[in-house]
Each structure stands twice: as structure tokens, then as C-alpha cells.
């Protein structure tokens, strides 16, 4: 019976974090990070204004209302 083998652990990425394995030019990576930061800031702002009893539909409704010009 063959002996089970264990895969070696992956090598650590130079920059740890989500999406580090994606191959993209540095300027596109910077743009993606800036976009994610804007979305995160908008979500934090809306979440801070909602009461604790709010559900995901309330969150979505307010987020969409504030996104429209």
C-alpha cells in the first residue's frame, strides 16, 4: 500500500492579504485597493447610521439611496 504524501506548505506571499495570488499590474492593484477602501468606507458610514435592529434589506436600501445622485 502506498504511503500517503503531504503537500508542502505554500510559500508566503510578499504582501499578505486577500487577492495576493492575483496576477495584475501594480497600477491596477492600487486602483483595486482604492476602490475597495471607498466601498468599505461607504459601508461603515451606512452601518453607523442604522439602528442595531436593522437587517440586510435596510442596509441595502440606505446604501443604494445614498449612492444615487
matplotlib code that plots the C-alpha trace (Angstrom):
import matplotlib.pyplot as plt

x = [0.0, 1.5, 2.3, 0.3, 2.1, 1.8, 1.9, 4.5, 3.0, 2.7, 5.4, 4.5, 3.4, 5.5, 2.4, 0.0, -3.8, -6.7, -6.0, -2.2, -2.2, -3.8, -1.5, -2.1, -0.1, 0.8, -1.3, -4.4, -3.7, -3.5, -6.8, -8.5, -7.3, -8.5, -11.9, -12.2, -11.3, -14.1, -16.7, -15.6, -15.9, -19.4, -20.5, -19.1, -20.9, -24.2, -23.8, -23.1, -26.4, -28.6, -30.1, -29.0, -32.3, -31.7, -31.4, -29.6, -32.5, -32.4, -28.7, -29.1, -31.9, -30.0, -26.7, -28.5, -30.4, -27.2, -25.3, -27.8, -27.1]
y = [0.0, 3.4, 5.8, 9.0, 12.1, 15.6, 18.6, 21.2, 24.4, 27.3, 29.9, 33.1, 36.0, 39.1, 41.1, 39.3, 39.9, 39.0, 38.7, 38.4, 35.5, 37.5, 38.5, 42.1, 45.2, 47.3, 50.3, 48.1, 46.6, 50.1, 51.1, 47.9, 48.6, 52.2, 51.1, 48.5, 51.2, 53.5, 50.7, 49.9, 53.5, 53.8, 50.6, 51.8, 55.1, 53.5, 50.9, 53.6, 55.4, 52.3, 51.1, 47.7, 46.2, 46.9, 43.9, 43.5, 44.9, 48.1, 48.3, 47.7, 50.3, 53.1, 52.3, 52.5, 55.6, 57.4, 56.2, 57.7, 61.3]
z = [0.0, -1.0, 1.8, 1.9, 1.0, 2.4, 0.1, 1.2, 2.6, 0.0, 0.0, 1.8, -0.4, -0.5, 0.5, 2.8, 2.3, 0.1, -3.6, -3.2, -5.6, -8.4, -11.2, -12.2, -12.9, -9.9, -11.0, -11.4, -7.9, -6.4, -8.2, -6.9, -3.3, -3.5, -4.8, -2.0, 0.5, -0.8, -0.7, 2.9, 4.0, 2.5, 4.2, 7.6, 7.2, 6.4, 9.2, 11.7, 10.8, 11.1, 14.3, 15.8, 14.8, 11.1, 8.7, 5.5, 3.5, 5.5, 4.9, 1.2, 0.8, 2.6, 0.7, -2.6, -1.7, -0.8, -3.9, -6.3, -7.4]

ax = plt.figure().add_subplot(projection="3d")
ax.plot(x, y, z, "-o")
ax.set_aspect("equal")
plt.show()
